[in-house]
Structures are given as structure tokens and as C-alpha cells.
Amino acid sequence: MPPIFPILKLRVAHPTNDVAVLRKIYVDALGLSELYAFVQHDEFDALMVGHPQAPYHFEFTSKAGHVAKRAPSPKHLFVLHIPRTKRLGSRCSLAAGPPPSARAGT
């Protein structure tokens, strides 16, 4: 029997208070592609990340003057299974910056 729907894409949308921090995590550290982004479109900023050929992407949005609430529980997770490699470790270290003890003024 043929499927009812064509191949679907999954979009996981999540509000945030800081799109820039999530760009550092998902693009700079984890190496996902920035698929789309905008700033101050109808008072919203947004970032979509993923792999261009993958059937999924993550969308993070923030709205000026609106505080995004925390997830209802610590069990609300995005789970990404990414192979551990030296390159991934280096990317994460670069995105995180120096440890607090090495930062100026500490």
C-alpha cells in the first residue's frame, strides 16, 4: 500500500531567550548547518539548523520583550546521537571559549 503522505520533514520548534547562544552550540560546536536565520522580522529572531539533506531541522525563535519559559521538566530533551571524535571535541572547546579560570577578571 503506498503511503498517504509524501516524505515529511520534521521541524522541532523551541522558544529561546538567546538565539546567539544556540548558534554557538548547534552550529559552531556541533557542526550543524545554519539553514535559515532572520533578525527582527515582526519582532522575532529565528535560527533554523540541521543538515540540508536531512528530513528534520531545529528552529529556535525569540521575540523582543517576551521571556521564554523553561521546559516543564528536565525530561524535555533534544537527543542527538553524534559520534565522538577529536574534531568534535575541538569544535566544542572552541565554541565554549576558555574555562572560567582563564578568563580575564576572574
The first five atom37 places (N, CA, C, CB, O) and aatype in JSON, in Angstrom:
{
  "aatype": [12, 14, 14, 9, 13, 14, 9, 10, 11, 10, 1, 19, 0, 8, 14, 16, 2, 3, 19, 0, 19, 10, 1, 11, 9, 18, 19, 3, 0, 10, 7, 10, 15, 6, 10, 18, 0, 13, 19, 5, 8, 3, 6, 13, 3, 0, 10, 12, 19, 7, 8, 14, 5, 0, 14, 18, 8, 13, 6, 13, 16, 15, 11, 0, 7, 8, 19, 0, 11, 1, 0, 14, 15, 14, 11, 8, 10, 13, 19, 10, 8, 9, 14, 1, 16, 11, 1, 10, 7, 15, 1, 4, 15, 10, 0, 0, 7, 14, 14, 14, 15, 0, 1, 0, 7, 16],
  "atom_mask": [
    [1, 1, 1, 1, 1],
    [1, 1, 1, 1, 1],
    [1, 1, 1, 1, 1],
    [1, 1, 1, 1, 1],
    [1, 1, 1, 1, 1],
    [1, 1, 1, 1, 1],
    [1, 1, 1, 1, 1],
    [1, 1, 1, 1, 1],
    [1, 1, 1, 1, 1],
    [1, 1, 1, 1, 1],
    [1, 1, 1, 1, 1],
    [1, 1, 1, 1, 1],
    [1, 1, 1, 1, 1],
    [1, 1, 1, 1, 1],
    [1, 1, 1, 1, 1],
    [1, 1, 1, 1, 1],
    [1, 1, 1, 1, 1],
    [1, 1, 1, 1, 1],
    [1, 1, 1, 1, 1],
    [1, 1, 1, 1, 1],
    [1, 1, 1, 1, 1],
    [1, 1, 1, 1, 1],
    [1, 1, 1, 1, 1],
    [1, 1, 1, 1, 1],
    [1, 1, 1, 1, 1],
    [1, 1, 1, 1, 1],
    [1, 1, 1, 1, 1],
    [1, 1, 1, 1, 1],
    [1, 1, 1, 1, 1],
    [1, 1, 1, 1, 1],
    [1, 1, 1, 0, 1],
    [1, 1, 1, 1, 1],
    [1, 1, 1, 1, 1],
    [1, 1, 1, 1, 1],
    [1, 1, 1, 1, 1],
    [1, 1, 1, 1, 1],
    [1, 1, 1, 1, 1],
    [1, 1, 1, 1, 1],
    [1, 1, 1, 1, 1],
    [1, 1, 1, 1, 1],
    [1, 1, 1, 1, 1],
    [1, 1, 1, 1, 1],
    [1, 1, 1, 1, 1],
    [1, 1, 1, 1, 1],
    [1, 1, 1, 1, 1],
    [1, 1, 1, 1, 1],
    [1, 1, 1, 1, 1],
    [1, 1, 1, 1, 1],
    [1, 1, 1, 1, 1],
    [1, 1, 1, 0, 1],
    [1, 1, 1, 1, 1],
    [1, 1, 1, 1, 1],
    [1, 1, 1, 1, 1],
    [1, 1, 1, 1, 1],
    [1, 1, 1, 1, 1],
    [1, 1, 1, 1, 1],
    [1, 1, 1, 1, 1],
    [1, 1, 1, 1, 1],
    [1, 1, 1, 1, 1],
    [1, 1, 1, 1, 1],
    [1, 1, 1, 1, 1],
    [1, 1, 1, 1, 1],
    [1, 1, 1, 1, 1],
    [1, 1, 1, 1, 1],
    [1, 1, 1, 0, 1],
    [1, 1, 1, 1, 1],
    [1, 1, 1, 1, 1],
    [1, 1, 1, 1, 1],
    [1, 1, 1, 1, 1],
    [1, 1, 1, 1, 1],
    [1, 1, 1, 1, 1],
    [1, 1, 1, 1, 1],
    [1, 1, 1, 1, 1],
    [1, 1, 1, 1, 1],
    [1, 1, 1, 1, 1],
    [1, 1, 1, 1, 1],
    [1, 1, 1, 1, 1],
    [1, 1, 1, 1, 1],
    [1, 1, 1, 1, 1],
    [1, 1, 1, 1, 1],
    [1, 1, 1, 1, 1],
    [1, 1, 1, 1, 1],
    [1, 1, 1, 1, 1],
    [1, 1, 1, 1, 1],
    [1, 1, 1, 1, 1],
    [1, 1, 1, 1, 1],
    [1, 1, 1, 1, 1],
    [1, 1, 1, 1, 1],
    [1, 1, 1, 0, 1],
    [1, 1, 1, 1, 1],
    [1, 1, 1, 1, 1],
    [1, 1, 1, 1, 1],
    [1, 1, 1, 1, 1],
    [1, 1, 1, 1, 1],
    [1, 1, 1, 1, 1],
    [1, 1, 1, 1, 1],
    [1, 1, 1, 0, 1],
    [1, 1, 1, 1, 1],
    [1, 1, 1, 1, 1],
    [1, 1, 1, 1, 1],
    [1, 1, 1, 1, 1],
    [1, 1, 1, 1, 1],
    [1, 1, 1, 1, 1],
    [1, 1, 1, 1, 1],
    [1, 1, 1, 0, 1],
    [1, 1, 1, 1, 1]
  ],
  "atom_positions": [
    [[0.84, -1.17, 0.0], [0.0, 0.0, 0.0], [0.9, 1.25, 0.0], [-0.96, -0.01, 1.23], [1.81, 1.34, 0.82]],
    [[0.67, 2.2, -0.89], [1.51, 3.42, -0.91], [1.21, 4.3, 0.31], [1.26, 4.23, -2.23], [0.11, 4.27, 0.85]],
    [[2.21, 5.07, 0.73], [1.99, 5.94, 1.88], [0.97, 7.03, 1.57], [3.32, 6.58, 2.32], [0.83, 7.46, 0.42]],
    [[0.27, 7.46, 2.58], [-0.74, 8.52, 2.42], [-0.07, 9.87, 2.17], [-1.64, 8.6, 3.67], [-0.56, 10.67, 1.37]],
    [[1.04, 10.11, 2.86], [1.74, 11.39, 2.75], [3.04, 11.21, 1.98], [2.02, 11.97, 4.14], [3.61, 10.12, 1.98]],
    [[3.5, 12.27, 1.33], [4.86, 12.21, 0.76], [5.86, 12.19, 1.92], [5.13, 13.43, -0.21], [5.46, 12.29, 3.08]],
    [[7.11, 12.06, 1.61], [8.12, 12.07, 2.67], [8.01, 13.4, 3.4], [9.56, 11.85, 2.09], [8.06, 14.47, 2.79]],
    [[7.86, 13.31, 4.72], [7.66, 14.51, 5.54], [8.98, 14.97, 6.13], [6.65, 14.23, 6.65], [9.91, 14.19, 6.31]],
    [[9.04, 16.26, 6.44], [10.16, 16.81, 7.19], [9.67, 17.11, 8.6], [10.74, 18.09, 6.52], [8.54, 17.56, 8.8]],
    [[10.53, 16.86, 9.55], [10.21, 17.13, 10.94], [10.87, 18.44, 11.36], [10.67, 15.96, 11.86], [12.08, 18.61, 11.19]],
    [[10.08, 19.35, 11.88], [10.62, 20.6, 12.42], [10.35, 20.59, 13.92], [9.97, 21.87, 11.72], [9.2, 20.48, 14.36]],
    [[11.41, 20.71, 14.69], [11.28, 20.83, 16.13], [11.48, 22.3, 16.44], [12.32, 19.92, 16.91], [12.57, 22.83, 16.27]],
    [[10.42, 22.97, 16.9], [10.47, 24.4, 17.18], [10.53, 24.62, 18.68], [9.25, 25.14, 16.56], [9.83, 23.96, 19.44]],
    [[11.37, 25.56, 19.08], [11.58, 25.8, 20.51], [11.84, 27.28, 20.75], [12.75, 24.94, 21.05], [12.68, 27.87, 20.08]],
    [[11.12, 27.89, 21.68], [11.41, 29.29, 22.0], [12.69, 29.4, 22.83], [10.22, 29.93, 22.75], [13.05, 28.47, 23.56]],
    [[13.35, 30.52, 22.72], [14.58, 30.75, 23.47], [14.69, 32.22, 23.83], [15.82, 30.29, 22.65], [13.99, 33.06, 23.25]],
    [[15.54, 32.52, 24.77], [15.82, 33.91, 25.11], [17.11, 34.39, 24.47], [15.89, 34.08, 26.62], [17.44, 35.58, 24.56]],
    [[17.85, 33.49, 23.82], [19.15, 33.88, 23.25], [19.51, 33.02, 22.04], [20.25, 33.78, 24.32], [20.13, 31.97, 22.18]],
    [[19.11, 33.47, 20.86], [19.4, 32.75, 19.62], [20.91, 32.64, 19.4], [18.75, 33.46, 18.41], [21.39, 31.61, 18.93]],
    [[21.67, 33.68, 19.75], [23.12, 33.68, 19.52], [23.82, 32.54, 20.29], [23.73, 35.03, 19.94], [24.73, 31.91, 19.75]],
    [[23.4, 32.28, 21.5], [24.0, 31.19, 22.28], [23.71, 29.85, 21.61], [23.46, 31.2, 23.73], [24.58, 28.98, 21.55]],
    [[22.49, 29.67, 21.13], [22.15, 28.41, 20.47], [22.9, 28.24, 19.16], [20.65, 28.32, 20.23], [23.21, 27.12, 18.77]],
    [[23.2, 29.33, 18.46], [24.03, 29.26, 17.25], [25.42, 28.73, 17.61], [24.14, 30.66, 16.55], [25.98, 27.9, 16.9]],
    [[25.97, 29.22, 18.72], [27.3, 28.74, 19.16], [27.27, 27.24, 19.45], [27.78, 29.51, 20.4], [28.21, 26.53, 19.13]],
    [[26.2, 26.78, 20.05], [26.11, 25.36, 20.42], [25.89, 24.48, 19.18], [24.97, 25.13, 21.43], [26.67, 23.57, 18.92]],
    [[24.83, 24.76, 18.42], [24.42, 23.86, 17.35], [25.24, 24.01, 16.06], [22.98, 24.07, 17.03], [25.5, 23.03, 15.38]],
    [[25.66, 25.23, 15.74], [26.42, 25.46, 14.5], [27.92, 25.4, 14.79], [26.05, 26.82, 13.87], [28.63, 24.59, 14.2]],
    [[28.39, 26.25, 15.7], [29.83, 26.33, 15.96], [30.38, 25.07, 16.63], [30.14, 27.53, 16.81], [31.43, 24.57, 16.22]],
    [[29.69, 24.56, 17.64], [30.21, 23.41, 18.38], [29.84, 22.08, 17.74], [29.7, 23.44, 19.8], [30.72, 21.25, 17.5]],
    [[28.57, 21.86, 17.45], [28.13, 20.56, 16.94], [28.25, 20.44, 15.43], [26.72, 20.31, 17.35], [28.19, 19.33, 14.91]],
    [[28.41, 21.55, 14.72], [28.64, 21.49, 13.28], [27.4, 21.33, 12.43], [0.0, 0.0, 0.0], [27.52, 21.0, 11.24]],
    [[26.21, 21.56, 12.99], [25.02, 21.55, 12.15], [25.04, 22.77, 11.24], [23.72, 21.52, 13.02], [25.67, 23.77, 11.57]],
    [[24.38, 22.7, 10.13], [24.34, 23.82, 9.19], [23.29, 24.83, 9.61], [24.06, 23.32, 7.76], [22.21, 24.47, 10.09]],
    [[23.61, 26.1, 9.42], [22.6, 27.14, 9.6], [21.79, 27.17, 8.31], [23.25, 28.55, 9.92], [22.27, 27.63, 7.28]],
    [[20.56, 26.68, 8.38], [19.73, 26.58, 7.19], [19.01, 27.88, 6.87], [18.72, 25.47, 7.37], [18.76, 28.19, 5.7]],
    [[18.67, 28.64, 7.91], [17.93, 29.88, 7.7], [18.0, 30.67, 9.0], [16.44, 29.6, 7.28], [18.01, 30.1, 10.09]],
    [[18.04, 31.97, 8.88], [18.02, 32.82, 10.07], [17.47, 34.18, 9.69], [19.44, 32.96, 10.7], [17.6, 34.62, 8.54]],
    [[16.85, 34.84, 10.65], [16.45, 36.23, 10.44], [16.44, 36.96, 11.77], [15.05, 36.32, 9.77], [16.38, 36.35, 12.84]],
    [[16.51, 38.28, 11.68], [16.54, 39.15, 12.86], [15.44, 40.18, 12.72], [17.94, 39.84, 13.02], [15.28, 40.81, 11.67]],
    [[14.68, 40.35, 13.77], [13.63, 41.36, 13.86], [12.65, 41.34, 12.69], [14.25, 42.71, 13.96], [12.4, 42.37, 12.06]],
    [[12.11, 40.17, 12.42], [11.02, 40.04, 11.45], [9.74, 39.93, 12.26], [11.22, 38.78, 10.48], [9.51, 38.93, 12.94]],
    [[8.9, 40.96, 12.2], [7.7, 41.01, 13.04], [8.03, 40.78, 14.5], [6.68, 39.97, 12.57], [7.32, 40.07, 15.21]],
    [[9.11, 41.39, 14.96], [9.6, 41.34, 16.34], [10.24, 40.01, 16.72], [8.47, 41.63, 17.29], [10.55, 39.8, 17.89]],
    [[10.44, 39.11, 15.77], [11.04, 37.81, 16.06], [12.45, 37.71, 15.48], [10.17, 36.68, 15.51], [12.74, 38.29, 14.44]],
    [[13.3, 36.98, 16.17], [14.58, 36.5, 15.66], [14.43, 34.99, 15.54], [15.82, 36.91, 16.6], [13.72, 34.37, 16.34]],
    [[15.08, 34.38, 14.55], [14.96, 32.93, 14.4], [16.23, 32.34, 13.82], [13.76, 32.59, 13.51], [16.99, 33.0, 13.12]],
    [[16.43, 31.08, 14.13], [17.55, 30.3, 13.63], [17.04, 28.9, 13.34], [18.75, 30.28, 14.64], [16.42, 28.28, 14.21]],
    [[17.3, 28.39, 12.14], [16.99, 27.0, 11.8], [18.29, 26.29, 11.51], [16.0, 26.91, 10.58], [19.1, 26.77, 10.71]],
    [[18.49, 25.16, 12.14], [19.72, 24.39, 11.97], [19.39, 22.94, 11.65], [20.59, 24.46, 13.23], [18.3, 22.45, 11.95]],
    [[20.34, 22.28, 11.02], [20.18, 20.86, 10.68], [21.19, 20.51, 9.6], [0.0, 0.0, 0.0], [22.24, 21.15, 9.49]],
    [[20.87, 19.53, 8.82], [21.67, 19.16, 7.66], [20.78, 19.4, 6.44], [22.17, 17.65, 7.73], [19.62, 18.99, 6.44]],
    [[21.31, 20.05, 5.4], [20.46, 20.42, 4.26], [19.68, 19.25, 3.64], [21.31, 21.03, 3.2], [18.57, 19.47, 3.15]],
    [[20.22, 18.05, 3.64], [19.51, 16.91, 3.03], [18.75, 16.07, 4.05], [20.5, 16.04, 2.29], [18.12, 15.08, 3.67]],
    [[18.79, 16.43, 5.31], [18.13, 15.62, 6.33], [16.63, 15.93, 6.37], [18.76, 15.86, 7.72], [16.21, 17.03, 6.02]],
    [[15.84, 14.97, 6.8], [14.39, 15.18, 6.87], [13.95, 15.84, 8.19], [13.66, 13.85, 6.7], [12.82, 15.64, 8.63]],
    [[14.82, 16.61, 8.8], [14.5, 17.28, 10.06], [15.25, 18.61, 10.12], [14.85, 16.38, 11.27], [16.22, 18.81, 9.4]],
    [[14.8, 19.48, 10.98], [15.59, 20.63, 11.37], [15.05, 21.17, 12.7], [15.58, 21.74, 10.28], [13.92, 20.89, 13.08]],
    [[15.89, 21.92, 13.36], [15.52, 22.56, 14.62], [15.32, 24.04, 14.36], [16.6, 22.32, 15.72], [16.11, 24.66, 13.65]],
    [[14.29, 24.59, 14.92], [14.0, 26.03, 14.78], [13.97, 26.64, 16.17], [12.64, 26.27, 14.01], [13.25, 26.17, 17.05]],
    [[14.73, 27.7, 16.36], [14.76, 28.42, 17.62], [14.29, 29.84, 17.35], [16.18, 28.4, 18.27], [14.76, 30.49, 16.42]],
    [[13.36, 30.32, 18.16], [12.83, 31.66, 17.96], [12.84, 32.43, 19.27], [11.41, 31.6, 17.4], [12.71, 31.87, 20.36]],
    [[12.99, 33.74, 19.14], [12.84, 34.63, 20.29], [12.07, 35.86, 19.83], [14.23, 35.03, 20.91], [12.16, 36.26, 18.67]],
    [[11.33, 36.43, 20.76], [10.53, 37.61, 20.45], [10.93, 38.73, 21.4], [9.01, 37.31, 20.56], [11.05, 38.52, 22.61]],
    [[11.15, 39.91, 20.85], [11.53, 41.07, 21.66], [10.5, 41.3, 22.76], [11.67, 42.33, 20.78], [9.3, 41.35, 22.5]],
    [[10.98, 41.45, 23.98], [10.1, 41.73, 25.1], [9.4, 40.52, 25.68], [0.0, 0.0, 0.0], [8.63, 40.67, 26.63]],
    [[9.63, 39.34, 25.14], [8.98, 38.13, 25.63], [10.03, 37.21, 26.25], [8.22, 37.39, 24.48], [11.06, 36.95, 25.64]],
    [[9.77, 36.73, 27.45], [10.69, 35.81, 28.11], [10.19, 34.39, 27.89], [10.81, 36.12, 29.64], [9.08, 34.03, 28.29]],
    [[11.03, 33.58, 27.23], [10.67, 32.18, 27.0], [10.78, 31.42, 28.32], [11.59, 31.53, 25.92], [11.78, 31.53, 29.02]],
    [[9.75, 30.67, 28.63], [9.75, 29.89, 29.86], [10.61, 28.66, 29.7], [8.31, 29.5, 30.25], [10.81, 28.16, 28.59]],
    [[11.1, 28.17, 30.82], [11.88, 26.93, 30.81], [10.97, 25.76, 30.46], [12.57, 26.69, 32.19], [9.75, 25.85, 30.59]],
    [[11.57, 24.68, 30.01], [10.8, 23.46, 29.71], [10.08, 23.01, 30.99], [11.73, 22.32, 29.16], [10.58, 23.23, 32.09]],
    [[8.92, 22.39, 30.84], [8.15, 21.99, 32.02], [8.87, 21.0, 32.94], [6.87, 21.39, 31.58], [8.54, 20.92, 34.12]],
    [[9.84, 20.26, 32.4], [10.59, 19.34, 33.25], [11.96, 19.1, 32.63], [9.82, 17.99, 33.44], [12.17, 19.36, 31.44]],
    [[12.9, 18.59, 33.43], [14.24, 18.28, 32.88], [14.21, 17.13, 31.87], [15.2, 17.92, 34.01], [15.21, 16.87, 31.21]],
    [[13.1, 16.45, 31.74], [12.98, 15.33, 30.8], [12.63, 15.78, 29.39], [11.94, 14.35, 31.29], [12.57, 14.94, 28.49]],
    [[12.41, 17.06, 29.16], [12.16, 17.58, 27.82], [13.51, 17.82, 27.17], [11.29, 18.9, 27.85], [14.17, 18.82, 27.46]],
    [[13.93, 16.91, 26.31], [15.28, 16.93, 25.76], [15.27, 16.87, 24.24], [16.09, 15.77, 26.33], [14.34, 16.34, 23.63]],
    [[16.34, 17.41, 23.64], [16.69, 17.11, 22.25], [17.81, 16.09, 22.38], [17.13, 18.41, 21.41], [18.8, 16.35, 23.06]],
    [[17.67, 14.95, 21.76], [18.71, 13.94, 21.84], [19.31, 13.78, 20.46], [18.14, 12.58, 22.37], [18.64, 13.39, 19.51]],
    [[20.6, 14.09, 20.35], [21.34, 13.93, 19.11], [22.4, 12.86, 19.33], [21.97, 15.28, 18.65], [23.2, 12.97, 20.27]],
    [[22.43, 11.86, 18.5], [23.46, 10.82, 18.6], [24.56, 11.19, 17.62], [22.86, 9.39, 18.3], [24.44, 10.97, 16.41]],
    [[25.62, 11.76, 18.15], [26.74, 12.24, 17.34], [27.98, 11.44, 17.73], [26.97, 13.77, 17.53], [28.32, 11.38, 18.91]],
    [[28.65, 10.83, 16.76], [29.86, 10.08, 17.1], [30.91, 10.98, 17.73], [30.44, 9.4, 15.85], [31.14, 12.11, 17.27]],
    [[31.54, 10.49, 18.77], [32.6, 11.26, 19.44], [33.87, 11.18, 18.61], [32.84, 10.74, 20.9], [34.36, 10.09, 18.3]],
    [[34.4, 12.33, 18.27], [35.65, 12.39, 17.51], [36.52, 13.51, 18.08], [35.38, 12.63, 15.98], [36.04, 14.37, 18.82]],
    [[37.79, 13.49, 17.75], [38.68, 14.58, 18.19], [38.22, 15.91, 17.61], [40.14, 14.29, 17.76], [38.28, 16.94, 18.28]],
    [[37.76, 15.88, 16.35], [37.3, 17.11, 15.71], [36.11, 17.7, 16.46], [36.92, 16.85, 14.23], [36.05, 18.92, 16.65]],
    [[35.17, 16.87, 16.88], [34.02, 17.35, 17.64], [34.49, 17.96, 18.95], [33.02, 16.21, 17.9], [34.01, 19.03, 19.34]],
    [[35.4, 17.3, 19.64], [35.93, 17.84, 20.89], [36.57, 19.2, 20.69], [0.0, 0.0, 0.0], [36.39, 20.1, 21.51]],
    [[37.32, 19.37, 19.62], [37.97, 20.65, 19.32], [36.93, 21.73, 19.04], [38.93, 20.51, 18.12], [37.04, 22.85, 19.53]],
    [[35.91, 21.39, 18.25], [34.85, 22.36, 17.93], [34.12, 22.81, 19.19], [33.84, 21.76, 16.93], [33.86, 24.0, 19.37]],
    [[33.81, 21.87, 20.07], [33.1, 22.21, 21.3], [33.97, 23.1, 22.19], [32.7, 20.93, 22.06], [33.47, 24.05, 22.79]],
    [[35.25, 22.79, 22.27], [36.15, 23.62, 23.08], [36.25, 25.03, 22.53], [37.54, 22.99, 23.13], [36.22, 26.0, 23.3]],
    [[36.35, 25.17, 21.21], [36.41, 26.5, 20.6], [35.13, 27.28, 20.83], [36.69, 26.38, 19.1], [35.17, 28.47, 21.14]],
    [[33.99, 26.61, 20.69], [32.71, 27.3, 20.87], [32.49, 27.72, 22.32], [31.56, 26.4, 20.42], [31.89, 28.76, 22.57]],
    [[32.97, 26.92, 23.26], [32.78, 27.22, 24.68], [33.7, 28.35, 25.14], [33.03, 25.98, 25.52], [33.37, 29.05, 26.1]],
    [[34.84, 28.52, 24.48], [35.79, 29.54, 24.92], [36.64, 29.0, 26.06], [0.0, 0.0, 0.0], [36.53, 27.84, 26.44]],
    [[37.49, 29.86, 26.6], [38.39, 29.41, 27.66], [37.6, 29.09, 28.93], [39.46, 30.47, 27.95], [36.51, 29.62, 29.15]],
    [[38.17, 28.2, 29.77], [37.49, 27.9, 31.03], [37.39, 29.15, 31.9], [38.22, 26.79, 31.79], [38.2, 30.07, 31.73]],
    [[36.43, 29.21, 32.82], [36.24, 30.42, 33.64], [37.51, 30.89, 34.32], [35.19, 30.17, 34.67], [37.72, 32.1, 34.45]],
    [[38.37, 29.97, 34.77], [39.59, 30.37, 35.48], [40.59, 31.08, 34.57], [40.25, 29.15, 36.1], [41.47, 31.78, 35.07]],
    [[40.47, 30.92, 33.24], [41.39, 31.54, 32.29], [40.85, 32.85, 31.72], [41.7, 30.58, 31.16], [41.55, 33.54, 30.98]],
    [[39.61, 33.2, 32.06], [39.01, 34.42, 31.53], [39.48, 35.63, 32.3], [37.49, 34.33, 31.58], [39.75, 35.56, 33.5]],
    [[39.58, 36.74, 31.61], [40.03, 37.99, 32.24], [39.05, 38.39, 33.35], [40.14, 39.12, 31.17], [37.84, 38.27, 33.2]],
    [[39.61, 38.87, 34.44], [38.8, 39.37, 35.53], [38.31, 38.32, 36.48], [0.0, 0.0, 0.0], [37.48, 38.61, 37.35]],
    [[38.8, 37.08, 36.35], [38.36, 36.04, 37.29], [39.51, 35.57, 38.11], [37.73, 34.87, 36.57], [39.34, 34.69, 38.96]]
  ]
}
